[in-house]
């Protein structure tokens, strides 16, 4: 079984969010994705992950964090940090083909600043600290913005780069992790722009 590359996983996240935008815009006669429920993004991302043309994977949704760590053979001493929110659930678990968790994917809708995803980032950092089969965590989200002046895509891309990617790269580096990221323009208008973003933190 061939291993699925990290950039393929990131691309599936972006494609899933774009599909969600296109679907919701069609269903609602023009509403943008920020009006949609978050689970629409989660399901479409899972579908895109499944469509990757390799067999070395399977995907589950809403798995309990504590049980995920057990399945990953994590070496746990004492209590699991509250930052991992062990009684909570991760949106998507991406599994190795042999049957252990490879990565967690946290999905958010209508995000505008890093504080909105900090809890998810903290969970990812805590999970990756464990000696386990977990290799990565992804925060992936939809972001849009209306600006009173033109060049909306340029302004929103600048925000994505500076507010999210650069800050997370610095934060992850202090914890000994690496970052792989990408973003996709979904809607490009003079005063309005919409993007899908995926940021992978990995060992």
matplotlib code that plots the C-alpha trace (Angstrom):
import matplotlib.pyplot as plt

x = [0.0, 1.4, 1.6, -0.6, 1.5, 0.9, 0.2, -2.5, -4.2, -4.0, -5.4, -8.3, -9.1, -9.1, -11.2, -13.7, -14.2, -14.6, -17.1, -19.1, -19.0, -20.3, -23.0, -24.3, -24.3, -26.3, -28.8, -29.4, -29.6, -26.4, -25.6, -21.9, -20.5, -20.3, -24.1, -23.8, -23.4, -19.8, -20.6, -21.2, -17.4, -16.5, -18.4, -17.1, -13.5, -14.0, -15.3, -12.4, -9.9, -11.7, -11.4, -7.6, -6.7, -4.7, -5.8, -3.5, -6.1, -9.5, -11.4, -13.7, -15.7, -16.3, -14.0, -13.4, -9.9, -9.1, -10.1, -8.1, -5.0, -5.6, -5.9, -2.7, -0.9, 0.0, 2.2, 0.2, 1.6, -0.9, -3.8, -4.2, -3.8, -7.0, -5.7, -6.2, -9.9, -9.7, -13.5, -14.2, -14.2, -12.0, -13.8, -11.9, -9.4, -7.2, -6.0, -3.0, -4.0, -2.8, -5.4, -3.9, -4.6, -2.2, -3.7, -6.4, -8.2, -10.1, -12.6, -13.9, -16.2, -16.3, -12.9, -11.2, -8.4, -6.1, -7.8, -10.8, -8.7, -6.4, -8.2, -7.8, -4.1, -3.6, -5.2, -3.0, 0.1, -0.9, -1.8, 1.5, 3.5, 2.6, 4.7, 2.1, 1.2, -0.1, 2.0, 0.1, -2.7, -4.5, -6.5, -8.6, -11.1, -13.2, -12.6, -14.2, -14.3, -15.9, -13.7, -14.8, -11.9, -10.9, -8.3, -10.1, -8.1, -4.8, -5.8, -7.3, -4.3, -2.0, -4.1, -4.0, -0.2, 0.5, -2.3, -2.4, 0.5, 3.4, 2.1, 1.5, 4.9, 6.6, 4.4, 4.9, 8.7, 9.0, 7.3, 9.6, 7.0, 7.1, 4.3, 3.0, 0.2, -1.7, -4.8, -7.3, -9.2, -12.8, -14.4, -12.6, -14.6, -13.4, -14.6, -15.3, -13.1, -13.4, -10.7, -10.1, -7.1, -5.3, -2.4, -0.7, 1.4, 3.6, 6.4]
y = [0.0, 3.4, 6.1, 9.2, 12.3, 15.2, 17.6, 15.3, 15.4, 19.2, 19.5, 17.3, 19.6, 22.6, 20.8, 19.8, 23.3, 24.6, 21.9, 23.0, 26.6, 25.6, 23.4, 25.8, 28.7, 26.6, 25.3, 28.7, 30.8, 32.7, 32.5, 32.1, 29.3, 31.2, 30.8, 27.0, 24.5, 23.4, 19.7, 20.4, 21.2, 18.2, 15.7, 17.1, 17.0, 13.4, 12.6, 14.2, 12.4, 9.1, 9.9, 10.0, 7.2, 5.1, 2.3, 3.1, 4.9, 5.0, 7.8, 8.2, 11.2, 12.5, 10.0, 10.5, 12.0, 9.6, 6.6, 7.9, 8.1, 4.5, 3.3, 5.2, 3.2, 6.5, 6.2, 8.1, 8.9, 10.4, 12.5, 13.7, 17.5, 19.5, 21.3, 18.0, 18.0, 14.2, 13.8, 15.7, 14.6, 15.3, 16.2, 13.8, 11.0, 10.0, 6.4, 4.5, 1.6, -0.8, 0.5, 3.1, 6.8, 8.9, 12.3, 14.5, 17.1, 20.0, 21.9, 25.4, 27.7, 31.5, 32.1, 35.5, 35.4, 32.9, 33.0, 31.3, 28.2, 28.3, 25.5, 23.2, 24.1, 23.4, 20.0, 19.2, 20.1, 18.0, 15.0, 15.1, 15.3, 11.6, 8.8, 7.3, 6.5, 10.1, 11.9, 15.2, 17.4, 19.8, 22.9, 23.7, 26.4, 28.7, 32.4, 35.3, 39.1, 42.2, 45.2, 48.8, 49.2, 47.0, 44.3, 42.0, 38.9, 40.6, 41.8, 38.5, 36.6, 38.9, 38.2, 34.4, 34.6, 36.9, 36.2, 32.4, 30.8, 32.8, 32.9, 29.1, 28.4, 30.3, 28.8, 25.2, 25.7, 26.6, 23.2, 21.3, 20.7, 21.5, 23.1, 22.6, 24.8, 26.0, 28.0, 28.2, 31.2, 30.2, 33.6, 36.6, 39.9, 43.5, 44.0, 40.4, 37.3, 33.8, 31.2, 27.7, 27.3, 24.1, 24.2, 20.9, 20.6, 17.5, 15.6]
z = [0.0, -1.0, 1.6, 1.2, 1.1, 3.5, 0.7, -0.7, 2.7, 2.8, -0.7, 0.2, 3.1, 0.8, -1.9, 0.7, 1.9, -1.7, -2.4, 0.7, -0.5, -4.0, -2.7, -0.1, -2.5, -5.0, -2.4, -0.8, -3.9, -3.2, 0.5, 1.3, 3.4, 6.7, 6.9, 6.7, 9.6, 10.3, 9.8, 6.1, 5.8, 7.9, 5.8, 2.5, 3.7, 4.8, 1.3, -0.4, 1.9, 1.0, -2.7, -2.6, -4.9, -2.5, -0.2, 2.8, 4.8, 6.5, 8.0, 11.1, 12.4, 15.9, 17.7, 21.4, 22.1, 24.9, 22.8, 19.9, 22.1, 23.2, 19.6, 18.8, 21.6, 23.3, 26.3, 28.9, 32.4, 34.8, 33.6, 30.1, 29.9, 29.8, 26.7, 24.8, 26.0, 26.5, 26.9, 23.7, 20.1, 17.1, 13.9, 11.7, 12.4, 9.5, 10.0, 8.8, 6.5, 9.1, 11.6, 13.9, 13.9, 11.8, 12.3, 13.7, 11.7, 13.3, 11.1, 11.7, 9.8, 9.6, 11.3, 11.2, 13.8, 15.4, 18.7, 17.1, 16.5, 19.5, 21.4, 18.4, 18.1, 21.8, 21.4, 18.4, 20.3, 23.3, 21.2, 19.3, 22.5, 23.2, 21.9, 19.6, 16.0, 15.6, 13.0, 12.4, 13.3, 11.0, 11.6, 8.5, 8.1, 5.9, 6.1, 4.2, 4.5, 3.1, 2.7, 2.1, -0.4, -3.3, -3.6, -1.2, -2.1, -1.6, 1.8, 2.9, 1.7, 3.7, 6.8, 6.2, 5.9, 8.8, 11.3, 10.8, 9.0, 10.2, 13.8, 13.9, 12.3, 15.1, 17.8, 16.5, 16.2, 19.9, 20.6, 18.2, 15.4, 11.7, 9.7, 6.2, 4.9, 1.9, 1.1, -1.8, -3.1, -3.4, -4.2, -5.7, -5.9, -5.8, -2.2, -1.1, -0.9, 0.5, 1.2, 2.4, 4.6, 5.9, 8.3, 9.2, 12.3, 12.3, 14.1]

ax = plt.figure().add_subplot(projection="3d")
ax.plot(x, y, z, "-o")
ax.set_aspect("equal")
plt.show()
